[in-house]
């Protein structure tokens, strides 16, 4: 059973609630009361108090930590974007909007996608799974701040596993045309490297995929330690690559396993609102929708049978849950992972 760390719990609380919130709320009231008493005693009417300045909203960087055996896994987020209801081939925009409303998650801009990343730590080694869009999509670019809450800089990351070469998974690696993780080895499936660096494929791609092709070319140029890997393999003991081909030609996941516990980071196998309830619903950015559907049809029942703990990039933060078979239909169940010690 995974455990939440004390560090994650404390860091997750708004500082205003721990310090300024209570004291800041009481001080103006007592001062006003004292001024009113003084006015009565002196026989003068106290002037009307000036309106209190509005309190700035407290910005909280969400973090969530669990233990998988000897591994510490921290869920981080780079931000979010709302994807139009028309971005889900296999369902009409009206049907997707209706499903979102039924789940109380409908937003004017569409289905909200989080961009969750996962930091895996073991024995002083730090491995980041994906790097977020870094401002290239939606309200994003918060991953460096999230790492900073852990006392880490990007230079301290030893390796980055890129689940596939869509811009929302690699943007943080190449933002501003720089190698932003200079100490890291990169692991990317060879099939994705071949696909996203092919000029002929780029020239025939729709406009919305061009940024991914351009970023992939930057990735190869900026990261000489990039390792183009072939299929499933172990990165280190207990940390292995899972082949989830379909969403892209080299779409992969990551399994973290130790001490009888396991977690599978499945990247874009799951999208909110539509999955896992329907395997025939895809996403606009998928190049091979038939292959993506076939992979989901294989994976969802297997994950449900195993009761596997899953981490998913675009599900509501921290993206941890399980696929559950419920009266013949698959559904997403948020994991009961916190405070399990």
C-alpha positions as CSV (number, residue, x, y, z in Angstrom):
1,X,0.0,0.0,0.0
2,X,1.5,3.4,-1.0
3,X,2.1,6.0,1.7
4,X,2.0,9.7,1.5
5,X,5.0,11.4,2.9
6,X,4.9,14.0,5.7
7,X,6.8,16.4,3.5
8,X,4.1,16.3,0.8
9,X,1.3,16.9,3.4
10,X,3.0,19.9,4.9
11,X,4.0,21.4,1.5
12,X,0.4,21.0,0.3
13,X,-1.0,23.4,2.9
14,X,-1.5,27.1,1.9
15,X,1.0,29.1,3.9
16,X,-1.8,31.6,4.6
17,X,-3.7,29.0,6.7
18,X,-0.6,28.1,8.7
19,X,0.7,31.7,9.4
20,X,-0.9,34.8,8.1
21,X,-4.5,33.6,7.6
22,X,-5.6,33.5,11.2
23,X,-3.4,36.4,12.6
24,X,-4.1,38.6,9.7
25,X,-7.8,38.1,10.1
26,X,-8.0,39.0,13.8
27,X,-5.7,42.0,13.9
28,X,-7.8,44.5,11.9
29,X,-11.0,43.6,13.9
30,X,-9.4,44.1,17.3
31,X,-7.8,47.4,16.1
32,X,-11.2,48.7,14.9
33,X,-12.8,47.7,18.2
34,X,-10.1,49.6,20.2
35,X,-10.6,52.7,18.0
36,X,-14.4,52.6,18.6
37,X,-13.9,52.5,22.3
38,X,-11.5,55.4,22.2
39,X,-14.0,57.5,20.2
40,X,-16.7,56.8,22.8
41,X,-14.6,57.8,25.8
42,X,-13.3,61.0,24.2
43,X,-16.8,62.0,23.2
44,X,-15.9,62.1,19.5
45,X,-17.3,60.1,16.7
46,X,-14.7,57.7,15.4
47,X,-14.2,58.1,11.6
48,X,-15.4,55.3,9.4
49,X,-12.7,52.8,9.0
50,X,-11.0,52.5,5.6
51,X,-12.0,49.4,3.7
52,X,-9.5,46.6,4.3
53,X,-7.4,45.8,1.3
54,X,-8.4,42.7,-0.6
55,X,-6.2,39.7,0.2
56,X,-4.2,38.3,-2.7
57,X,-5.1,34.7,-3.4
58,X,-2.6,32.2,-2.1
59,X,-0.8,30.4,-4.8
60,X,-0.1,26.8,-3.9
61,X,2.0,24.5,-6.0
62,X,0.4,21.0,-5.7
63,X,2.6,18.1,-4.8
64,X,1.7,14.5,-3.9
65,X,4.1,11.9,-2.8
66,X,3.7,8.1,-2.5
67,X,6.1,5.3,-1.7
68,X,6.5,2.3,-4.0
69,X,8.8,0.1,-2.0
70,X,12.2,1.8,-2.0
71,X,11.0,4.4,-4.6
72,X,9.5,7.8,-3.8
73,X,7.2,9.0,-6.5
74,X,6.1,12.6,-6.5
75,X,3.3,13.9,-8.7
76,X,3.9,17.4,-10.1
77,X,2.1,19.5,-12.6
78,X,3.1,22.0,-15.3
79,X,-0.4,23.4,-15.5
80,X,-3.5,22.8,-17.6
81,X,-5.4,23.5,-20.8
82,X,-9.0,23.1,-21.9
83,X,-9.4,20.9,-25.0
84,X,-12.4,21.7,-27.2
85,X,-15.2,19.1,-27.1
86,X,-14.7,18.5,-30.8
87,X,-11.2,17.1,-30.2
88,X,-12.5,13.5,-29.5
89,X,-13.0,11.5,-32.7
90,X,-15.5,8.7,-32.1
91,X,-18.0,11.0,-30.3
92,X,-19.7,14.2,-31.3
93,X,-18.8,17.4,-29.6
94,X,-22.3,17.5,-28.1
95,X,-22.0,14.0,-26.7
96,X,-18.6,14.8,-25.1
97,X,-20.0,18.0,-23.6
98,X,-23.0,16.2,-22.3
99,X,-20.8,13.6,-20.6
100,X,-18.7,16.3,-19.1
101,X,-21.8,18.0,-17.7
102,X,-23.0,14.7,-16.2
103,X,-19.6,14.4,-14.5
104,X,-19.8,18.0,-13.3
105,X,-16.5,18.8,-15.1
106,X,-17.8,20.8,-18.1
107,X,-16.0,24.0,-18.8
108,X,-16.7,26.7,-21.4
109,X,-13.4,25.8,-23.2
110,X,-13.9,22.1,-23.2
111,X,-12.5,19.2,-21.3
112,X,-9.8,20.2,-18.8
113,X,-6.5,18.4,-19.3
114,X,-3.9,18.5,-16.5
115,X,-0.3,18.1,-17.4
116,X,1.0,15.8,-14.7
117,X,4.6,14.8,-14.4
118,X,6.2,12.3,-12.1
119,X,9.5,12.4,-10.3
120,X,10.9,9.0,-9.3
121,X,13.7,9.0,-6.6
122,X,15.7,6.1,-5.5
123,X,19.2,6.0,-3.8
124,X,20.0,9.6,-4.7
125,X,19.0,9.2,-8.3
126,X,16.2,11.4,-9.7
127,X,14.3,10.4,-12.8
128,X,11.6,12.6,-14.3
129,X,8.8,11.2,-16.4
130,X,7.9,13.8,-19.1
131,X,8.6,17.6,-18.9
132,X,5.2,19.3,-19.7
133,X,4.4,21.8,-22.4
134,X,6.2,24.7,-20.6
135,X,3.9,27.5,-21.8
136,X,3.4,26.2,-25.4
137,X,-0.2,25.1,-24.5
138,X,-2.8,26.6,-22.1
139,X,-1.9,27.8,-18.6
140,X,1.4,25.9,-18.2
141,X,5.1,26.4,-17.3
142,X,4.9,25.6,-13.6
143,X,7.1,22.5,-13.5
144,X,10.3,24.4,-12.5
145,X,8.4,26.0,-9.7
146,X,7.1,22.6,-8.6
147,X,10.6,21.1,-8.6
148,X,11.7,24.2,-6.6
149,X,9.2,23.3,-3.9
150,X,11.2,20.1,-3.5
151,X,14.4,22.0,-3.3
152,X,15.4,20.9,-6.7
153,X,16.7,22.6,-9.9
154,X,16.4,21.1,-13.3
155,X,20.1,20.6,-13.4
156,X,19.8,18.1,-10.6
157,X,17.6,15.7,-12.6
158,X,19.6,12.6,-13.7
159,X,17.3,11.2,-16.4
160,X,14.1,12.1,-18.2
161,X,11.9,9.4,-19.7
162,X,9.8,11.0,-22.5
163,X,6.7,8.9,-23.0
164,X,6.2,10.2,-26.5
165,X,7.2,13.2,-28.6
166,X,4.1,15.4,-28.4
167,X,4.8,19.0,-27.4
168,X,2.9,18.7,-24.1
169,X,5.3,16.0,-23.0
170,X,8.7,17.4,-24.1
171,X,8.2,21.2,-24.3
172,X,9.9,21.8,-21.0
173,X,13.1,20.1,-22.3
174,X,13.6,22.6,-25.2
175,X,11.8,25.7,-24.1
176,X,13.6,28.9,-25.3
177,X,15.8,26.7,-27.5
178,X,17.9,25.5,-24.6
179,X,18.9,22.2,-23.0
180,X,17.0,22.8,-19.8
181,X,18.1,19.5,-18.2
182,X,21.8,19.5,-18.9
183,X,22.6,16.7,-16.4
184,X,20.0,14.3,-17.7
185,X,20.1,11.3,-19.9
186,X,17.0,11.1,-22.1
187,X,15.1,8.0,-22.9
188,X,12.8,8.0,-25.9
189,X,11.4,5.1,-27.9
190,X,13.3,4.8,-31.2
191,X,10.1,4.6,-33.2
192,X,8.9,8.0,-32.0
193,X,12.4,9.5,-32.7
194,X,12.2,8.2,-36.3
195,X,8.6,9.4,-36.8
196,X,8.9,12.9,-35.4
197,X,12.2,13.8,-37.0
198,X,11.2,12.7,-40.5
199,X,10.9,15.8,-42.8
200,X,8.5,14.0,-45.1
201,X,6.1,13.3,-42.3
202,X,6.3,16.8,-41.0
203,X,5.5,18.3,-44.5
204,X,2.3,16.1,-44.6
205,X,1.2,16.8,-41.1
206,X,-1.7,19.1,-40.0
207,X,-0.7,22.4,-38.5
208,X,-1.5,21.4,-35.0
209,X,1.2,18.7,-35.1
210,X,3.9,20.9,-36.5
211,X,5.1,22.1,-33.1
212,X,5.8,18.5,-32.1
213,X,7.9,17.9,-35.1
214,X,9.8,21.1,-34.5
215,X,10.4,20.4,-30.9
216,X,11.5,16.8,-31.6
217,X,14.2,18.2,-34.0
218,X,15.3,20.5,-31.2
219,X,15.4,17.7,-28.7
220,X,17.7,15.6,-30.9
221,X,20.0,18.7,-31.5
222,X,20.2,19.8,-27.9
223,X,20.5,16.5,-26.1
224,X,23.6,14.5,-27.2
225,X,22.9,12.0,-24.4
226,X,19.5,11.0,-25.8
227,X,19.1,7.2,-25.9
228,X,16.7,6.0,-28.5
229,X,15.4,2.8,-26.9
230,X,13.8,-0.3,-28.5
231,X,10.6,-1.5,-26.8
232,X,10.4,-2.7,-23.2
233,X,13.5,-2.6,-21.1
234,X,14.6,-2.0,-17.5
235,X,16.2,1.4,-16.9
236,X,17.2,0.4,-13.4
237,X,16.1,-2.4,-11.1
238,X,12.4,-1.9,-10.5
239,X,12.0,0.8,-13.1
240,X,11.0,-0.4,-16.6
241,X,9.6,0.7,-19.9
242,X,6.1,-0.6,-20.9
243,X,5.1,-0.6,-24.6
244,X,1.8,1.2,-25.1
245,X,2.2,1.8,-28.8
246,X,-0.9,3.4,-30.5
247,X,-1.2,7.0,-29.4
248,X,2.1,7.6,-31.3
249,X,4.3,5.0,-33.0
250,X,6.6,4.8,-29.9
251,X,4.2,5.6,-27.1
252,X,5.5,4.1,-23.9
253,X,4.6,3.9,-20.2
254,X,6.8,3.4,-17.1
255,X,6.3,0.7,-14.4
256,X,7.7,1.4,-10.9
257,X,7.8,-1.8,-8.9
258,X,9.4,-2.8,-5.6
259,X,8.5,-4.6,-2.3
260,X,5.3,-6.1,-3.7
261,X,4.0,-2.7,-4.8
262,X,3.7,-1.2,-8.3
263,X,2.6,1.8,-10.2
264,X,2.2,2.2,-13.9
265,X,2.5,5.6,-15.5
266,X,0.4,5.3,-18.7
267,X,0.8,8.7,-20.2
268,X,-1.9,9.3,-22.9
269,X,-3.7,6.0,-22.6
270,X,-6.4,7.8,-20.6
271,X,-8.2,11.1,-21.2
272,X,-10.7,12.6,-18.8
273,X,-14.4,12.4,-19.4
274,X,-14.2,9.8,-22.2
275,X,-11.9,7.1,-20.7
276,X,-11.9,4.4,-19.6
277,X,-15.6,4.1,-20.3
278,X,-15.2,4.0,-24.1
279,X,-12.2,2.6,-25.9
280,X,-13.5,3.7,-29.3
281,X,-13.1,7.4,-28.4
282,X,-9.7,8.8,-29.5
283,X,-8.0,12.2,-29.4
284,X,-7.3,14.5,-32.2
285,X,-3.5,14.3,-31.9
286,X,-3.4,10.5,-32.4
287,X,-1.8,9.4,-35.7
288,X,-3.1,5.9,-35.7
289,X,-6.6,5.8,-34.1
290,X,-7.2,2.1,-34.9
291,X,-3.9,1.2,-33.1
292,X,-4.7,3.5,-30.1
293,X,-8.2,1.9,-29.8
294,X,-6.7,-1.6,-30.0
295,X,-4.2,-0.9,-27.3
296,X,-6.9,0.5,-25.0
297,X,-9.1,-2.5,-25.6
298,X,-6.2,-4.7,-24.5
299,X,-5.0,-2.6,-21.7
300,X,-8.1,-1.5,-19.9
301,X,-9.5,-5.0,-19.0
302,X,-6.0,-6.2,-18.0
303,X,-5.5,-3.2,-15.7
304,X,-8.9,-3.7,-14.2
305,X,-8.2,-7.4,-13.5
306,X,-4.9,-6.6,-11.9
307,X,-6.2,-3.7,-9.9
308,X,-3.2,-1.8,-11.0
309,X,-2.4,1.6,-9.5
310,X,-2.1,4.0,-12.5
311,X,-0.7,7.4,-13.0
312,X,-2.1,9.3,-16.0
313,X,-0.8,12.5,-17.4
314,X,-4.1,14.3,-18.1
315,X,-6.4,13.1,-15.4
316,X,-7.2,15.4,-12.5
317,X,-4.2,16.0,-10.2
318,X,-2.4,13.9,-9.0
319,X,-3.6,11.6,-11.8
320,X,-3.6,8.5,-9.5
321,X,-6.4,6.0,-9.8
322,X,-7.5,2.6,-11.0
323,X,-9.6,1.2,-13.8
324,X,-12.5,-0.6,-12.4
325,X,-15.0,-3.0,-14.1
326,X,-18.4,-1.9,-12.9
327,X,-21.5,-3.9,-14.2
328,X,-19.9,-4.4,-17.6
329,X,-18.5,-0.9,-18.0
330,X,-15.1,0.4,-17.2
331,X,-14.8,3.5,-15.0
332,X,-12.0,5.5,-13.4
333,X,-11.8,5.3,-9.7
334,X,-9.6,7.9,-7.9
335,X,-7.0,6.0,-5.8
336,X,-7.3,6.0,-2.1
337,X,-3.6,6.6,-1.7
338,X,-3.3,9.4,0.8
339,X,-2.6,9.0,4.6
340,X,-2.4,5.2,4.3
341,X,0.4,4.8,6.9
